[in-house]
Every structure is written in C-alpha cells, then in structure tokens.
Amino acid sequence: MVTDPYEIILHPYVTEKSMSKIEKENALEFIVKRTANKNEIKKAIEKMFNVKVKKVNTRITKYGKHAVVTLIPEYKAEDIGMRIGIF
C-alpha cells in the first residue's frame, strides 16, 4: 500500500474536453499510476488537495491510466485547477 499521494497521481491531464469537465461536471482529469485502484486514487486526491471526492472513473489509453475525479459540490474543481496551474 502506497501512502505517498505523489506516487499515485502523476500529473494533471489537460485538454479542451477536460477543461469543459471542470466547468460542467466539477471534475478533474489526471494521469495516474497504472496499478492504482479507484480507492487509492480517491484517497490520494483527498490528501493532496484537502477535498472530498464524489467518484472516480478510470480508463487506460496509450498515454497511460486516466482518472476522472468528480468532487462533491462543496468543493470547486476550478479552485483545484487554479492551485495546480491549469488556468
């Protein structure tokens, strides 16, 4: 079990589609460690950004494992985006 969230979350994934997810779905997209499960990803995001995660969806592409992390409405994905330099 990895406890360092920076070993699980590799970097944000930014495209026009992921930017619209921030606005419409309150969700952020990250490239994550291929062996990480949804629960580990959820815990890592909550620890890194001090937020609560509603759900995590994952998929594997040629760029690696993507995680779409939806936050609960009390937290804004835009605020996290500002903190990590997406905007």
PASEBA-1860 file (N, C-alpha, C; in nm, 3 decimals):
! residues 87
1> MVTDPYEI> 0.085/-0.120/0.000/0.000/0.000/0.000/0.088/0.124/0.000 ~ 0.071/0.207/-0.102/0.147/0.331/-0.114/0.075/0.441/-0.037 ~ 0.148/0.511/0.050/0.085/0.618/0.127/0.114/0.756/0.070 ~ 0.217/0.769/-0.014/0.250/0.899/-0.072/0.161/0.926/-0.194 ~ 0.073/1.026/-0.186/-0.019/1.052/-0.298/0.054/1.091/-0.426 ~ 0.176/1.146/-0.414/0.250/1.189/-0.533/0.306/1.070/-0.612 ~ 0.305/0.951/-0.553/0.345/0.830/-0.627/0.227/0.776/-0.706 ~ 0.105/0.810/-0.667/-0.016/0.761/-0.734/-0.059/0.858/-0.844
9> ILHPYVTE> -0.069/0.987/-0.810/-0.111/1.090/-0.905/0.013/1.143/-0.975 ~ 0.027/1.114/-1.104/0.148/1.155/-1.175/0.142/1.299/-1.221 ~ 0.035/1.337/-1.292/0.018/1.477/-1.334/-0.123/1.499/-1.388 ~ -0.167/1.627/-1.392/-0.299/1.655/-1.449/-0.297/1.633/-1.600 ~ -0.412/1.598/-1.654/-0.427/1.579/-1.798/-0.519/1.690/-1.847 ~ -0.464/1.779/-1.931/-0.538/1.898/-1.971/-0.564/1.897/-2.122 ~ -0.692/1.893/-2.159/-0.735/1.907/-2.298/-0.859/1.997/-2.296 ~ -0.910/2.030/-2.412/-1.034/2.110/-2.416/-1.147/2.033/-2.349
17> KSMSKIEK> -1.151/1.902/-2.372/-1.257/1.821/-2.312/-1.245/1.818/-2.160 ~ -1.123/1.803/-2.110/-1.106/1.801/-1.964/-1.137/1.937/-1.903 ~ -1.110/2.045/-1.978/-1.143/2.180/-1.929/-1.295/2.196/-1.918 ~ -1.370/2.141/-2.014/-1.516/2.152/-2.007/-1.572/2.066/-1.893 ~ -1.503/1.956/-1.860/-1.546/1.874/-1.746/-1.533/1.952/-1.615 ~ -1.430/2.037/-1.607/-1.411/2.118/-1.486/-1.533/2.208/-1.467 ~ -1.578/2.272/-1.575/-1.690/2.365/-1.566/-1.825/2.293/-1.551 ~ -1.847/2.190/-1.632/-1.980/2.127/-1.637/-2.003/2.020/-1.531
25> ENALEFIV> -1.898/1.941/-1.499/-1.917/1.826/-1.410/-1.842/1.837/-1.277 ~ -1.771/1.949/-1.255/-1.691/1.966/-1.134/-1.592/1.850/-1.120 ~ -1.526/1.816/-1.233/-1.435/1.701/-1.236/-1.300/1.740/-1.294 ~ -1.196/1.676/-1.244/-1.060/1.696/-1.293/-1.009/1.564/-1.350 ~ -0.915/1.573/-1.444/-0.860/1.452/-1.503/-0.710/1.446/-1.477 ~ -0.663/1.328/-1.437/-0.522/1.307/-1.405/-0.471/1.182/-1.473 ~ -0.340/1.181/-1.499/-0.272/1.057/-1.536/-0.222/0.998/-1.404 ~ -0.255/0.872/-1.381/-0.222/0.808/-1.253/-0.138/0.683/-1.276
33> KRTANKNE> -0.081/0.633/-1.168/-0.003/0.510/-1.172/-0.092/0.397/-1.222 ~ -0.041/0.319/-1.314/-0.122/0.216/-1.380/-0.178/0.112/-1.282 ~ -0.107/0.086/-1.173/-0.151/-0.017/-1.078/-0.245/0.037/-0.970 ~ -0.267/0.168/-0.969/-0.352/0.229/-0.865/-0.499/0.195/-0.889 ~ -0.571/0.162/-0.781/-0.715/0.138/-0.794/-0.791/0.266/-0.760 ~ -0.923/0.263/-0.783/-1.005/0.382/-0.764/-1.000/0.434/-0.620 ~ -0.998/0.344/-0.524/-0.994/0.384/-0.384/-0.863/0.454/-0.350 ~ -0.751/0.402/-0.401/-0.621/0.466/-0.378/-0.616/0.605/-0.443
41> IKKAIEKM> -0.673/0.616/-0.563/-0.676/0.745/-0.633/-0.759/0.845/-0.554 ~ -0.875/0.802/-0.506/-0.963/0.888/-0.427/-0.890/0.939/-0.302 ~ -0.827/0.849/-0.229/-0.755/0.888/-0.106/-0.640/0.984/-0.137 ~ -0.569/0.958/-0.247/-0.456/1.043/-0.284/-0.501/1.185/-0.317 ~ -0.609/1.198/-0.394/-0.662/1.331/-0.430/-0.711/1.404/-0.305 ~ -0.783/1.332/-0.218/-0.834/1.395/-0.096/-0.718/1.443/-0.008 ~ -0.610/1.366/-0.002/-0.495/1.404/0.080/-0.418/1.520/0.017 ~ -0.397/1.516/-0.115/-0.318/1.619/-0.184/-0.385/1.756/-0.181
49> FNVKVKKV> -0.518/1.758/-0.204/-0.587/1.886/-0.222/-0.682/1.922/-0.109 ~ -0.694/1.835/-0.008/-0.781/1.860/0.107/-0.926/1.884/0.063 ~ -0.977/1.791/-0.021/-1.114/1.798/-0.072/-1.182/1.663/-0.050 ~ -1.312/1.655/-0.080/-1.385/1.528/-0.075/-1.421/1.488/-0.217 ~ -1.396/1.363/-0.250/-1.421/1.311/-0.384/-1.555/1.238/-0.387 ~ -1.636/1.270/-0.488/-1.766/1.203/-0.506/-1.747/1.069/-0.575 ~ -1.673/1.069/-0.688/-1.648/0.942/-0.757/-1.523/0.952/-0.843 ~ -1.472/0.834/-0.879/-1.354/0.824/-0.965/-1.385/0.727/-1.078
57> NTRITKYG> -1.362/0.771/-1.201/-1.373/0.682/-1.317/-1.234/0.669/-1.378 ~ -1.197/0.548/-1.419/-1.066/0.528/-1.478/-1.078/0.462/-1.615 ~ -0.976/0.488/-1.696/-0.965/0.419/-1.825/-0.817/0.416/-1.863 ~ -0.780/0.317/-1.941/-0.642/0.305/-1.983/-0.634/0.339/-2.132 ~ -0.543/0.432/-2.165/-0.523/0.474/-2.304/-0.375/0.457/-2.337 ~ -0.340/0.497/-2.459/-0.198/0.487/-2.497/-0.110/0.584/-2.418 ~ -0.170/0.683/-2.354/-0.094/0.779/-2.274/-0.078/0.735/-2.130 ~ -0.144/0.626/-2.090/-0.137/0.578/-1.953/-0.277/0.566/-1.895
65> KHAVVTLI> -0.284/0.551/-1.765/-0.413/0.536/-1.696/-0.468/0.674/-1.661 ~ -0.589/0.703/-1.709/-0.655/0.830/-1.681/-0.754/0.809/-1.567 ~ -0.762/0.908/-1.479/-0.863/0.907/-1.375/-0.941/1.037/-1.384 ~ -1.073/1.025/-1.399/-1.161/1.142/-1.395/-1.218/1.147/-1.254 ~ -1.181/1.250/-1.181/-1.217/1.262/-1.039/-1.325/1.369/-1.025 ~ -1.444/1.327/-0.982/-1.555/1.421/-0.960/-1.559/1.458/-0.812 ~ -1.562/1.588/-0.786/-1.566/1.637/-0.648/-1.710/1.657/-0.602 ~ -1.731/1.653/-0.469/-1.864/1.683/-0.417/-1.890/1.833/-0.437
73> PEYKAEDI> -2.016/1.875/-0.444/-2.048/2.015/-0.479/-1.989/2.121/-0.386 ~ -1.955/2.085/-0.263/-1.898/2.185/-0.170/-1.760/2.231/-0.214 ~ -1.694/2.153/-0.298/-1.560/2.189/-0.346/-1.568/2.216/-0.496 ~ -1.487/2.311/-0.542/-1.490/2.350/-0.683/-1.363/2.299/-0.754 ~ -1.384/2.227/-0.864/-1.271/2.177/-0.943/-1.188/2.294/-0.997 ~ -1.255/2.407/-1.025/-1.185/2.525/-1.074/-1.080/2.573/-0.975 ~ -1.112/2.568/-0.845/-1.017/2.612/-0.742/-0.893/2.522/-0.742 ~ -0.913/2.392/-0.757/-0.801/2.299/-0.763/-0.719/2.326/-0.889
81> GMRIGIF> -0.789/2.349/-1.000/-0.722/2.382/-1.126/-0.632/2.505/-1.114 ~ -0.680/2.605/-1.043/-0.601/2.726/-1.020/-0.477/2.693/-0.939 ~ -0.493/2.610/-0.834/-0.381/2.577/-0.746/-0.272/2.497/-0.817 ~ -0.312/2.411/-0.912/-0.210/2.329/-0.980/-0.166/2.390/-1.113 ~ -0.219/2.507/-1.147/-0.170/2.581/-1.263/-0.230/2.542/-1.396 ~ -0.351/2.489/-1.398/-0.416/2.456/-1.524/-0.460/2.583/-1.596 ~ -0.505/2.681/-1.519/-0.555/2.806/-1.580/-0.444/2.909/-1.591
END
